[in-house]
Amino acid sequence: MSDEFIRPNVELIAGVDEVGRGPLVGAVVTAAVILDPNNPIEGLTDSKKLSEKKRNALAIEIKEKALAWNLGRCEPAEIDQLNILQATMVAMQRAVAGLSTSAQYVLVDGNRCPDFGLPCQAVIKGDLKVAEISAASIIAKVARDDEMLALDKQYPEYGFAKHKGYPTKAHMDIIKERGVIDCYRKSFKPVAKVISERGVNNG
């Protein structure tokens, strides 16, 4: 697949991105955003290249100025049932299907598109090249990070505010010691290994 991107000549383009394929915990969160060409937003880029403060400010601005935006998700039980790739595709479909304004075309970050029932193009490094995808990456990341902060308040001993569910050494040490709680993706190998080693009495 070529890295070259040619923007489709239509008005209502939905950009789609996901956050949370790698973590051991929580939903995979996706967003779809249709921007308003008459109401531009400065500073859109890959959410990972922005400070938390800048991301949060942009997320508010995107929600205020976009023609439409929507979040889609797949929960841990669905991820365990489908696998993370298929769950991500389903979450993307949900994000687009729930838009209050229908898109004419969908641009997805990465190298594959699910079936949206619409023309679609996958864009490698789309979160750097396409404003709509950048906007989607920002609101998806802010939403998922907020969920991890809420989970941290519920289970402060697990450190979710710091590692955001990713399999850091500190995170792995915590679940080996304390066990796996309901919000974990039990099909992920590091989690399955902890469950197997701890036996039935887990968490």
For each residue, the residues with C-beta under 8 A, 3 or more apart:
1: 111 122 124
2:
3: 124 125
4:
5: 121 123 124 126 129 130
6:
7: 13 130
8: 13 105 107 119 121
9:
10: 13 104 105
11: 37 104
12: 34 67 101 102 103 104 105
13: 7 8 10 34 35 103 104 105 106 107 132
14: 32 33 34 68 96 99 103 105 106 107 132
15: 32 33 34 35 106 107 108 109 126 130 131 132 133 134 135 136
16: 30 31 32 92 95 96 106 107 108 109 133 136
17: 30 31 47 108 109 126 127 133 136 137 140
18: 21 28 29 30 88 91 92 109 140
19: 28 29 30 47 137 140 141 143 144
20: 23 26 27 28 29 140 144 165
21: 18 28 84 85 88
22: 166 167
23: 20 26 164 165 166 167 185
24: 165 166 167 171 175 184 185 188 190 191
25: 76 148 151 160 165 183 184 185
26: 20 23 76 144 147 148 151 165 183
27: 20 73 74 75 76 79 91 144 147
28: 18 19 20 21 73 74 79 84 87 88 91
29: 18 19 20 71 72 73 91 140 143 144 147
30: 16 17 18 19 71 72 73 88 91 92 94 95 136 140
31: 16 17 69 70 71 72 95 135 136 137 139 140 143
32: 14 15 16 68 69 70 72 92 95 96 98 99 103 106 136
33: 14 15 62 66 68 69 132 135 136 139
34: 12 13 14 15 66 67 68 69 99 101 103 132
35: 13 15 39 40 41 65 66 67 131 132 135
36: 39 65 66 67
37: 11 40
38:
39: 35 36 65
40: 35 37
41: 35 44 58 61 62 65 131 135
42:
43: 50 54 58
44: 41 58 62 131 134 135 138
45: 49 50 127 128 134
46: 49 50 125 127 128 134 137
47: 17 19 50 55 127 134 137 138 140 141 142
48: 137 141
49: 45 46
50: 43 45 46 47 54 55 58 138
51: 54 55
52: 55 56 145
53: 56 57
54: 43 50 51 57 58
55: 47 50 51 52 58 59 138 141 142
56: 52 53 59 60 142
57: 53 54 60 61
58: 41 43 44 50 54 55 61 62 135 138
59: 55 56 62 63 138 139 142 143
60: 56 57 63 64
61: 41 57 58 64 65
62: 33 41 44 58 59 65 66 69 135 138 139
63: 59 60 66 69 139
64: 60 61
65: 35 36 39 41 61 62
66: 33 34 35 36 62 63 69 135
67: 12 34 35 36 101
68: 14 32 33 34 99 100 101
69: 31 32 33 34 62 63 66 99 135 136 139
70: 31 32 95 96 98 99 100
71: 29 30 31 95 98 139 140 143
72: 29 30 31 32 90 91 92 93 94 95 96 97 98
73: 27 28 29 30 91 94
74: 27 28 78 79 82 87 88 90 91 94
75: 27 78 79
76: 25 26 27 79 80 182 183 184 185 186
77: 80 81
78: 74 75 81 82 87 90
79: 27 28 74 75 76 82 83 84 87 185 187
80: 76 77 185 186 187
81: 77 78
82: 74 78 79 86 87 90
83: 79 86 87 187
84: 21 28 79 87 88 185 188
85: 21 88 89
86: 82 83 89 90
87: 28 74 78 79 82 83 84 90 91
88: 18 21 28 30 74 84 85 91 92
89: 85 86 92 93 112 114
90: 72 74 78 82 86 87 93 94 114
91: 18 27 28 29 30 72 73 74 87 88 94 95
92: 16 18 30 32 72 88 89 95 96 108 114 116
93: 72 89 90 96 97 114 115 116
94: 30 72 73 74 90 91 97 98
95: 16 30 31 32 70 71 72 91 92 98 99 136
96: 14 16 32 70 72 92 93 99 103 106 116 118
97: 72 93 94 116
98: 32 70 71 72 94 95
99: 14 32 34 68 69 70 95 96 102 103
100: 68 70
101: 12 34 67 68
102: 12 99
103: 12 13 14 32 34 96 99 106 116 118
104: 10 11 12 13 118 119
105: 8 10 12 13 14 118 119 120 121
106: 13 14 15 16 32 96 103 113 116 118 119 120 121
107: 8 13 14 15 16 120 121 123 126 130 132 133
108: 15 16 17 92 112 113 114 120 121 122 123 126 133
109: 15 16 17 18 122 123 125 126 127 130 133 136 137
110: 122 123 124 126
111: 1 122 124
112: 89 108 122
113: 106 108 116 120 121 122
114: 89 90 92 93 108
115: 93
116: 92 93 96 97 103 106 113 120
117:
118: 96 103 104 105 106
119: 8 104 105 106
120: 105 106 107 108 113 116
121: 5 8 105 106 107 108 113
122: 1 108 109 110 111 112 113 126
123: 5 107 108 109 110 126 129 130 133
124: 1 3 5 110 111
125: 3 46 109 128 129
126: 5 15 17 107 108 109 110 122 123 129 130 133
127: 17 45 46 47 109 130 133 134 136 137
128: 45 46 125 134
129: 5 123 125 126 133
130: 5 7 15 107 109 123 126 127 133 134
131: 15 35 41 44 134 135
132: 13 14 15 33 34 35 107 135 136
133: 15 16 17 107 108 109 123 126 127 129 130 136 137
134: 15 44 45 46 47 127 128 130 131 137 138
135: 15 31 33 35 41 44 58 62 66 69 131 132 138 139
136: 15 16 17 30 31 32 33 69 95 109 127 132 133 139 140
137: 17 19 31 46 47 48 109 127 133 134 140 141
138: 44 47 50 55 58 59 62 134 135 141 142
139: 31 33 59 62 63 69 71 135 136 142 143
140: 17 18 19 20 29 30 31 47 71 136 137 143 144
141: 19 47 48 55 137 138 144 145
142: 47 55 56 59 138 139 145 146
143: 19 29 31 59 71 139 140 146 147
144: 19 20 26 27 29 140 141 147 148 164
145: 52 141 142 148 149 164
146: 142 143 149 150
147: 26 27 29 143 144 150 151
148: 25 26 144 145 151 152 160 161 164 165
149: 145 146 152 153 160 161
150: 146 147 153 154
151: 25 26 147 148 154 155 158 160 183
152: 148 149 155 156 158 159 160 161
153: 149 150 156
154: 150 151
155: 151 152 158 160 181
156: 152 153 159
157: 174 178
158: 151 152 155 171 174 175 178 181
159: 152 156 162 163 170 171 174
160: 25 148 149 151 152 155 163 164 165
161: 148 149 152 164
162: 159 168 170
163: 159 160 166 168 170 171
164: 23 144 145 148 160 161
165: 20 23 24 25 26 148 160 171
166: 22 23 24 163 171
167: 22 23 24 171 172 190
168: 162 163 171 172
169: 172 173
170: 159 162 163 173 174
171: 24 158 159 163 165 166 167 168 174 175
172: 167 168 169 175 176 190 194
173: 169 170 176 177
174: 157 158 159 170 171 177 178
175: 24 158 171 172 178 179 180 184 191 194 203
176: 172 173 194 197 198
177: 173 174
178: 157 158 174 175 203
179: 175 194 198 201 202 203
180: 175 184 186 191 194 195 198 202 203
181: 155 158 184 203
182: 76
183: 25 26 76 151
184: 24 25 76 175 180 181 188 191
185: 23 24 25 76 79 80 84 188 191
186: 76 80 180 191 192 195
187: 79 80 83 191 192
188: 24 84 184 185 191 192
189: 192 193
190: 24 167 172 193 194
191: 24 175 180 184 185 186 187 188 194 195
192: 186 187 188 189 195 196
193: 189 190 196 197
194: 172 175 176 179 180 190 191 197 198 202
195: 180 186 191 192 198 202
196: 192 193 199
197: 176 193 194
198: 176 179 180 194 195 201 202 203
199: 196 202
200:
201: 179 198
202: 179 180 194 195 198 199
203: 175 178 179 180 181 198
